[in-house]
């Protein structure tokens, strides 16, 4: 007889020890198990594990084991089955249930599987690390639960390996929005492949099949009423817009600037209104500067569309025409003024052009557009993300309400983990959620026929009085910002920081922009001098040049220089009345120079007559700079384009340029699945932005 507590074959059966001696009356058994106190959770785990695994091994090894009726952990060894379904939790939200059934009892093991997934080693793309043995990793871990009849179910966790892989691919999908039915479709297929039959939720799966098909947008023939040819990628874009419209969900056409978002949208509107003859009009909201462009493009490509432009002082007289038109065009500023008349109607499709205009969720227009009643919502923007993920939330909260949760919830679940901590898993989850409702193509991908674009960063050193002026402003602003951050914290000091950066950037551009007595004494301007040198050469070579600045006052200073040299020019800023006339002068070849402010001309212009772009003052966001560059480098351009960026050396402009890469990384990570690492302004960023020039620190400036 082998006494309990002795080892069998030199090993301990699953690490359990037994009673030192068997009680009287049970000496005919080789192994005697101890009594357990009721309610002892650790004992229950050990007892079930021993009864399910070790007893079998012992019997196979020749041991005689008798389980007395008083043993509290009777193990069920009958068949088990798995099934999956969905249950509604709140409006447009559902919960996934992965049920295990045994002897009439049911358990939702979805949370358990997600817990397993969270413990697995994954690579940067969220996939299992190469060579990792998932089944081997799970083998020996026991899942146990008490059945309704008091018996225990015990299953080796390796049985869940397939489910874990399916959930890993779906990024832990349990609670999901109706708009995520495409992900649910993929998960349902994977679970059925693992032996979990799908029950219920068929309507969601059908919706999921349609949403999943959005990823394979077909090359669709353009609608017959559309005049002109569509490029292959534009036909694909129209096919995606058409399928998206039929799904009922909103989305973002985020093609690079210059790839024809306007004509693709007009193709959709022609299909809806001229082919399907839907009964409601569609609503288009645009920046004021683009009203004329949309009118011209609609006349060119879709002359059959009955377009009503509501702009100017006489527009109120035309409100009564809204129901009789196919397309109603208004502007963002007029949405606030005319919302009662506009929103009294229901629309087929609501379109926001340059939709980054609603990136601030607290702005009045961002709140007002939520009152638009439309069957389908569409946003057009080459820069869906400029500064922060908050902008993305604002856009998608209009397009697919509820998909990204409430604003506070989004901040907690996505914005803070991604921007502050570089959480790659959260980043992937966010990208996966918005992917079905986003189409983004770059010019490099779909417009290889475009001529080359060469970007030249020219560092311009400040000297003399301008350098001294910059240093005095830098010292004062650095102290002011430090004081604000110490008193209120980094986040609450945003206004103080932006004001300080503005003053430093103005000093870099020209002392004439700085409202200080000391600045009036400084006449030299390094970048202004360098720009005029460039223009001398470019005009002599017959180049056609766009000059961009964020500061209208800077453009006026340059205007005086240009006029003094006898050069012809056009000019566009917020106060320009004959916008179309200025554009026509440049495009026709009448003038070689076009001075443009960022706010008035950074978007929506087709200036393919230009072959050179000069960015006089670099902007915080690289997407804004690309918009300026792409006024010339776009479809229709047949000449190489050269871009000059003038950057004041060893100043805040140089620091901003270095930080731009992080903003680009955030956009790339979200839309292209690349990139990682913390993103967002930090104390170290402040040190870089307000750092003294190395030359001036040593007194050699």
C-alpha angles and dihedrals in degrees: 000000000000112000120228111259094039116114123250115224092346095299137092113242100247091327095291124139123204137209116300091237133007118252119251114282095029098075092112090073124081095214128038120190122212127248116264128215113240113253094024101138095189090050091050091053092049094043096050091044092051094046093047101043116009097046091055092050092047093051091048088052091054102265120141110226124181119189111211121220089245092062102112099208108073109174122217110226100178129109123300129198136197131215136170132210143148131247127195114249104172138335109325090347128109139183125225117226121198104191128200113197126195129164092342096312123113132204131184103226096176093102090049092052091049088051089053091049092052089058095054124103111245136179127236091280093054094252126131110276111263113268094015112145103219097181091047090048092054098039113111095024108116127214111200135172135170115251125218092261093055096258121122129239114216122185129170109244091232085078087070095054093103092048090049091053091049092050091045090056090048091048095240097309110186105126110040142167122242088249089064093063089115090064089045090054091055092046093048090053092049094048092049088052088056093052102267107126115216117240125185128343093090094146090056091049091051089051088047091055090054093047092047089053089061088076089063098049108182128231095254126193110248118252114274094242091060113101118214134028126290120217117239094260090047090054087051089049091051090049090052093048090049093050091044090052091051091050090060093230126117125238149174126254096203103171117153116275111277099028096107109264087158096058092044090054092047088053090056092048091048089052093049099043106026101033105028092028095214113197100232129069122241124237125224121191116193140165110272091248092062100053093095093045093054092047091053095044092049091050090049102044106022109026089159092067114098101225125194115195111199103197135121133032094300096055096100090066089063100051089101090063094064098095092050097054132081097216129025116196122200136154135246094249091049093051087073093047101039102032095117093057095038098046095045085084132067116231135207097217127009114201128191112197118202083012092186082088088084095046093116106075091197094056118107095240091049089056094041097055089062087074092064109115108212137147091224133021126206132182125199119199138135089206110046088162120038110151114350143008087247087078090057091051091051091053097045094043085066096039100044107009113214097012093112095030128236118329095255091047091049091051091052098042102038120000098055097039093047104037099034103031106023092236103186094189092056089045091055091046092052092046091050092051096053099034098092090054098048130076115186127170126173125216089244090059102045109014104052089149091070113109120251123285116211119195117201120191108204116194113212116195119218116227144179118353095359091055091049091048091051092049093050091050091045092053093049095044093046091055092046093050093046090052092050093048092048091051102040108012130248098287095049093048095067096116093049091048094048092047091051092048091049092055092048092049091050090053089053093051100046137324087234089074093057115093097214132111090232091057093058090067093056112085102165118092116183098197094042090053092048093048092054090049090053093047091051090058097039095050091046088055091051095249123161108225137197116198116197128193132163090218118075089196088058090054090052091053090050090046090060091050093048095046089049090058093050096244118150115233146166123223134202128185139133093287096051110118102186096050095156091049092054091049091048092051091056098040092049092055095247092127131026097210133060119186110200135180117222095235096049101037110017092100139035100019124125105206102161091149086077123087098176132052124190118196101200097187121025116234130226093245122055090209090065091052091051090053089057092046091049094059083084104022100066142102108310095037113123100173131074111262124221120200122196119195113194110209124182104233120241092006140106088279091064091047091050091052091054091049093049090078090066093056090049089050091055092053093044092049092051101043102027102030095242136116135040141193136088116318127191139068115299139179087265089057090055090052089054096045095050098035119133118245111262090233093050093046089064093044094248097116 
